[in-house]
Amino acid sequence: MSRTLRTAVIGVGHLGTYHARIHAANPRCELVGVVDTRAEQRDKLAEECGCPGFEDAAQLPDDLDAVSVVVPTRFHAEVAVPLLERGVACLVEKPLAGDLASADRILAAAEQGGAALSVGHVERFQPGLRKVKDMGIAPRFIECHRLAPFSFRSMDVGVVHDLMIHDLDLILHLVDSEVESIDAAGGAILTDHEDLASVRLVFANGARANITASRASLEAMRRFRLFSSQGYVSLDFNKNYGLSITKGPEWESGREALRTMDTAQFAQQEDWLQEKVLSVAELELGGAERPLQAEIDAFLKAVQDGTEPEVTGADGRRALELADRIKAAIASQSF
């Protein structure tokens, strides 16, 4: 393994606390500081993680290698730009910034400082999504639902930039085509921003996606379904469960045989249908590593190896740009 990295976490609210604990436990790095203006919360976490606590990022040691930036979205550029300009690698939580101008400032700073920049689109590291990529499925239609009860967090942005942006990044990653048209609806329910959003995307290559996100639901749901000529995959990110249905080894001959079967014969052939004509299988999604652990470890490994992070700053900007377009479409007709 390359040398141990000296790291810090800036912003230790709900999510930043998890970042700090993961940094403290990761053998690739030494956590040398946590930063937050809230002294009691900061100092308690610093003691737990065995590192100093600081009120301001400017107080961090000069020999930092990498940081997690987990402050509110509107402060991402303010915090990340000075660090990137001096060559400190940054994992910036999603969305990359509050607006495209700020996102471009962050990207320019990373270029100027020659620093690695990654964005916290953690769903890329879901075992189910990894499995889909390994299967080589090229989706033609995607349907996803991301619903959550109101959490009183991330109230400075609407549900498109808070929750839907996860699925936007996944869809852009899987489809790899330009968005040609957007049909969106939604509106504010509990906050000053949209709390419900539903959108249909049409891509230049003909693929379609229907996406629904809500942060005013009674129960949590994170489901992602893909359809293609190769088959169908259903993922439940909450349960870490996946199911695939693809053409089996006897697909062609089986279709011919089915034409001559009556109902009684059909009912007796369930095993043959699911194992030979079709291939119906639960996806093996084992592994003890959680997505946030995997995300942070992948970022730290990229910094150690001098390679491009798996989720780049450009990826973050692309998802932000699409989220902005959807929010504008909703604002034009929202309730």
Stockholm file with secondary structure:
# STOCKHOLM 1.0

chainA/1-335         MSRTLRTAVIGVGHLGTYHARIHAANPRCELVGVVDTRAEQRDKLAEECGCPGFEDAAQLPDDLDAVSVVVPTRFHAEVAVPLLERGVACLVEKPLAGDLASADRILAAAEQGGAALSVGHVERFQPGLRKVKDMGIAPRFIECHRLAPFSFRSMDVGVVHDLMIHDLDLILHLVDSEVESIDAAGGAILTDHEDLASVRLVFANGARANITASRASLEAMRRFRLFSSQGYVSLDFNKNYGLSITKGPEWESGREALRTMDTAQFAQQEDWLQEKVLSVAELELGGAERPLQAEIDAFLKAVQDGTEPEVTGADGRRALELADRIKAAIASQSF
#=GR chainA/1-335 SS CCCCEEEEEECCSHHHHHHHHHHHHCTTEEEEEEECSCHHHHHHHHHHHTSCEESSGGGSCTTCCEEEECSCGGGHHHHHHHHHHTTCEEEEESSSCSSHHHHHHHHHHHHHHTCCEEEECGGGGCHHHHHHHHHTCCCSEEEEEEECCCCSCCTTSCHIIIIIHHHHHHHHHHHCSCEEEEEEEEECSSSSSCSEEEEEEEETTSCEEEEEEESSCSSCEEEEEEEETTEEEEEETTTTEEEEEEECTTHHHHHHHHTTCCHHHHHTTHHHIIIIIEEEEECCCCCSCCHHHHHHHHHHHHHHHTCCCSSBHHHHHHHHHHHHHHHHHHHTTCC
#=GC SS_cons         CCCCEEEEEECCSHHHHHHHHHHHHCTTEEEEEEECSCHHHHHHHHHHHTSCEESSGGGSCTTCCEEEECSCGGGHHHHHHHHHHTTCEEEEESSSCSSHHHHHHHHHHHHHHTCCEEEECGGGGCHHHHHHHHHTCCCSEEEEEEECCCCSCCTTSCHIIIIIHHHHHHHHHHHCSCEEEEEEEEECSSSSSCSEEEEEEEETTSCEEEEEEESSCSSCEEEEEEEETTEEEEEETTTTEEEEEEECTTHHHHHHHHTTCCHHHHHTTHHHIIIIIEEEEECCCCCSCCHHHHHHHHHHHHHHHTCCCSSBHHHHHHHHHHHHHHHHHHHTTCC
//
